[in-house]
């Protein structure tokens, strides 16, 4: 390392542990302070490298100096991760609210379509009860979303604390330790937009499987004009495996939360992603490789409602659906493996670049 690289890495290692609104100002403050301290040591007979190492030792380990700026206390979610926690929490709460409202509207529309001949009084009466249930579902969803995000980041906070304790009790920090902590390149930085999309999509899928499973299937109008919903899943079996699916979805939110908290590709993040994906993949396979989860009569049921849509190719459609149910789990396995391999590759390549 050159002396300038050593200083840049030190400042970055301190700033990355601080809230984003403080990083730029404190980085400038540290740069000016280090330059002043080096200027005071000019002409003392030591080399520039030695003077730089002495200054950084005097300032202390980056995690310790960052702690002084933060004023470390005992937090459930400390300043180091509070910005990421608040960011993820807002996304989850907004997604839950919007998803629950859409779910309530869709349920209302589906009920109207499937129940012809209703009077105006019946419609308004059911709308009133539906609004009450929707409000209750939104509140319950917000409480659960808040709880899960808080628990996830509390775990991240505790894990980070263990790392810092390990650093603190190890041998004294040396400026040479910065050689393994370069300032990350642009390719090493994780985009928050990708994690936002992942969290919103996962919340939407949770709402879909838990509240609107009948939407996943065929919507077909009979000869009398009444619209029927034929679910792709066996809804009774689906209820029994919902705990496995919800655990799988929670792991997905945890994975995206870790990415937001880390902010960059690292080897440990790639390893954590692989472990989470492996567990989620096993849970998914337990659900979707179970033939009982699928409504294997969906094509025949649709044909019975409106035969005009299935005048030809009924056997071929049944065969295609059979292949789809058989290989859907393989598609999920491929997606999990691809995500894990990509995260590991980028963590190894850019984690130290």
N, C-alpha and C positions, 0 to 999 in steps of 0.2 A: 504494500500500500504506500502511496505517496502521502505526505502530511495532509494535503488538501482532501484526498479521499477519506483519510481517517477522520477528519473533522466533519465532513459531509455525512459519513455513516453514523457518527456519534449524534449529530443533531437530528438526523432522521430517526434514529432509534429512540430518542427522547420524545420527539414530536408525535410519532405514531401512537404513543400511549396516552395522548391528550385529546380532549374534545376538539373536533374539527375547527371550531371557531377560534381556538387559541393557538392552533399549530403554526400559522404563518407568523404571527407576532412574536411568539416565543422562539421560533426558529431564527428570526432576525435578531432578537435579543441575544440568543446564545452565540450566534455568529459574531456579533459585535463584541461580546464579552470575551470570547476566546481570542479574537484578534488583539484586544487590548492587553490581555494577559501575556500573549506571546510577545507583544511589543515591549512590555516591561522587562521581559527576560532577554531581549536582544543584547548581544555583546557580553553575555555571562560566561562565555567559553564553551558552551554546549552546542551541539548541532541542532538544526531546526527539528529533526526527528525526535531528539531527546527532549527538547523543550515542549513539543506538542504532546508527547506522552506524559510529561510531568503535569501539564495543564489539565489534561483530561482525567488523570488520576486524582488531581486535586478536586475536580468538579464531581467526581464519583461516578458510579455505575449508572447507565442510562435509566434503568427501571427505578433506581433510588431517586435520581434527580426529578424524574417525571412524577414520582410520588410526592415530592415536596411541592411541585407546582400544583398538583391536584389537591393537596391537603388530605392525604389518604385517611379514611376512617373505616369503620365497619359498615359495609353496605350489603344489601341484598343484591342490587345491581349497581356496581361502582361506576365512577366517571369514565373509566377506560372503555366500558361497553355500553354505557347508558345511551349514547347517541344511536348506536346500532339497535339497541333494544327498543328505543322509542320509535325508530324508523320501521322496524318489523312489526311492532305492535299496532301502529297506525294502519299499515297495509292490511294486516289480518282483520282488524276491527272493521275497517271500511269494506273489505271483501265479504266478511260475514254479514254485515248489515245489508249490503246490496244483494248478496246471494239469497238471504232469507226473504227479502221483499219480493224478489223475482220469483222465488219458490211459491210464496203465498199467492201471487197473481196467477202463476201458471196453474196451481191447484184449483183456484177459483174458476178459471176459464175451462179447465178440463172437466170440472164438475158440471158446469153449465152445458157443455157440449154433450156430455154423456147422460144428462137428465133432461130430456125434452118435455115440453108441456108445463113448465113451471109458471106459476102466477107471479105478478110483480111483488106481492107481499112475501112469497117464499124466497125470492131472489134477495130482497133487502134484509130479511131475517137471517139468511145464511151469510150474507156479506158482513153483517154486524158480528156474528159469532166468529167468522173467518178473520176479521180484523183483530179481535181479541186474541185469538190463537196465534196470529202472526206476530203481534207485539210480544207475547210471552216467549215465542220461539226466538225472536231477535234478542231479547234480554238474556235468555239462556245461552244462546250462541255467543254473545259478547262476553259473558262471564267465563265460559269455557275457553274462548279464544285468549282472553286476558290471562287466565290461569296457565294455559299451556305455554304461551310465549314467555311468561315470567319464570316458570319452572325451567324452561330450556336455557334461558340466559342466566339464571341463578346457577345452574350446573356449569355453564361456561365460565362464569365468574369464579366459582370455587376451583375449577381446574386451573384457571390462570393463576389463582392465589398459590396453589401448590407449586406451580412452576417457579413463581417468584421466590417462594420460600426456599426452594432447592437452589436457586441462583444465589440467594443471600447467604446460605450456610456453606456454599462451596468456597473454594479458594478465592482470595481477593480478586476483584475484577481488574483486568488489565486492558489498556487500549488495543493490544494485539488481538483481543477477542473480537474486535470489530471486523476482522478480515473475513469472518464467516457470516457477516450480516450486511451485505451490500444493499444500497438503495435499489428498490425493485424497478425493473424496466416497465415500460407501458404494457407490454404483453403479459407481465406477471400480475397486473392489477385485475381484480375481478369486477365486472360491471354489476352495479346494483340493479339495473333494469332487468337483467336475467333472473336474479333472485326474486324480484317483485313478481315477474311473470310466473315463476315457479310456485310461489306462495299463493297467489291469486288462483291459479289453476287448481292447486291442491284443495284449497278451501271450496272452490266450485264443485269439485268431484266429491268432497265430503258431503256437501249439501245434496248433491244429486243422488248419491247412494243411500243416504239416511232419510231423506224427506221425499224425494221424487224418483224412486227407482222405476216407476211405471212409465216414465218418459223415455227410458232406454228401450226402444222396441219399435214396433210398427204402429202408426196411427192410420186407420183406414175407415172410410165411410161405407156403411152398408147401403143396400138398395133403398132403404127408407130415409136416407140422409143422416142418420145418427152416426156420430164419429165414435169409433171404438179404439181403445188402447190395448195393444198386445205386447206385454213386456218380453224382452229378450232373455231375462233371467227368471228362474223359478223363485218367486218372491218369498215363499215360505222358507226355502233353503237359504236364500240371501240373508234373511233375518238372523239365522243361526251363525253365519260367518261374518257378520258386520263387525264384531270385536277384532277379528283378524285384519279386516280391511282398514278399520279406523287406526289400528296400531301401525299399519303400513303407511297410511297417510301422515300420521304424526311423525314417523321417521323421515318422511319427505320434507316436512316443515322444519324439522331439526337440522337436516342437511343444508337447506337454504339459509337457515339462521346462522349456522357455522360459517357459511361462505360470506355472509354479510359481516359477521364479527371479525373474521380473518382479514377480509379486504384484499387478499392477494393469494396467489397459488403458492402453496407450501407442501412439503412432503407429508407432514402430519395431517394436513387437510385432505390430501389425496388418500391417505390411509384411512382416515375417519370416514370419508365418503364411501370408500370401498366396503368397510365394515357395515355401515348403515344400509348401503344398497344390497349387500349380501343378505342381511336379515329381512329387509323388505321383499327381496326376490323370493326367499323361502316362504314367507307368508303369502305372497301373491300366488305362488305355485300351488300351495295348499288349497287356495280358493278356486282358481280358474282351471286347474287340471282335474277338478272334481266334476264329473259329468252331471251330477245332480244339481249343480248351480245353474245350468242352462235350461231354458224352456225349449226342449227339442221338438215340440209340436207347434212352434210359432208359425211356420209356413202353412201347415194344414189348418190352423186356427184362422189365419188371415184368409185363406181360400174359402173357408166355410162362411165367413162373414160376407165376402163379396167375390164370388167365383169369376166374375168378369175380368178381374185383374190377373187371374191365374189360369187362363184358358189353355196355355201351353207352358211347358218347362217346369211343371211342379216337381217332378223327380229331380231335375237338375238343381233346382233351388234348394231342395232338401239336402242334396249331396254337398252343395257349396256351403250351406250353413253347418253341416257336420264337419267339414274341413276347417271352417272358421273357428268353431269351438275347440277343435283339437289342437290348433296351432296358435291360438291367441296367447296362451301362456309362453310359447316360444318367442313371440314378438316382445313380450314384456322382459323375458330373460335377456334378449339381445339389447334392449334399451338400457337395462341396468348394467350389463357388462360394458357397453359402449361408454356410458357416463363414468363408470369407475375407471376404465382404462384411460379415458381422456383426462380425468382429474389427476390420476397418478402420473401420467406422462408430463402434463404441464407442471405438476408439483416438483417433479425431478428436474425438468429442464429449466423452469423459470424460478424455482424456489431459491436458488442460489445465484441467479443471473441478474 
